Amino acid sequence: MKKYLILIILFFIYKASAQDLSRNLSLVAGQYAQSYLQPFINAYGAGINSGFFHSAGMNTDNNSGLNISFSIVSMGSIIPAAQKYFSAVYNTTAQFDTMGQVYNVNAKATVINAPTIFGSKTKGTVKTELNDTVVVEGIFYYPVHQTRVDQTFGGLVSTDIAPLAMPQLNIGTFLGTDISFRWIPPVKIGNYGTTNFFGAGIRHNFSQYLPALPFNLAAGFYYQNFTMKDSTGSRFINVTATAANIQISKKLGFFDVYGALQYETSSLNVSYQYVPSSGSSQNQDYTVNVNFNINGTNSFRFLAGAAYTIGRFYVNTDFNLSAIDTFTFGFGYDIF
């Protein structure tokens, strides 16, 4: 596989591959992997939960007719410096060799300032302290006290901004309601596997019921899902995101000034096989199935932006203030 494939997750255009990520995770236990990936779902969840609209105004005439617009939405999530490294202490398992046999024993792992997925290329270090007792040949009780220091791996992408881009189709408006879709066809990543992405949303205009209101008012709900499968068809990564918001906007000539208050969730499910370290080259076929969920840190955000319209074309930009700050830029065309 070529090294410079798309890492992800929908146009997160990084110089790394899905195979690199899978191989890295197979070397570490679940807790290490969770800390390594936490900044990813923070940034990715914030990114895909952005850029849904550029105006709260909709055609609310009776039987308003068909309105279709197509846009390309790009987002950039700002990665805090504190999310480029992590430290952790957790219980794990390791393999121990003695008298020609390999045993699975309890251990404690300590990680200090290791890079996350967005950290530097410098490899991380994990100190594993084995402290257990094994029964050898069913007779001898053998105490295990051993300390290992192993290198892990560096970040996949050292960056301050996590970019993302996707197409969006809006269809409306029926009595003040429209729907939106985000979809990217399945993408094959070399010989590794495939990715799939789909999103949909619905919103309704409420200012039609309040004619004295000096601005447009709408509410929307959105759902999105991304999956990555390996070459066997097994799901390796699954991301789910939801958002509900209250939107306002004001028309000022060719400009729409808009804002929103939004509640959102994002979660990452990861499944892979971990190969515990044995401290030797023997019996490396032993694996542990790992499956865990991580929630993104964003829950509420406030956004403000502006859109410029000329004819059927428009461009817009906004800034989103939350646990992970995000900015968006979009351009689109009103087909009908």
Protein Blocks (a to p, Z undefined) as FASTA:
>chain_A
ZZkbcfblghiacdbdfklmmmmmmmpcfklmmmmmmmmmmmmmmmmmgokbgcfbdcfb
ehkbpadddddddddddddfklmbccddddddddddeehiacddddddddehiacfklcf
bdcdddddddddddehhlaccdddddddddfbdcfbdcfbdcddddddddddeehiacdd
dddddddehjlbccddddddddddfklmmmmbcbdcdddddddddddddfkopafbdcdd
ddddddddddehjbccddddddddddddddddddddehiaehklbccddddddddfbfbd
cdddddddehjbccdddddddfbdcddddddddfZZ
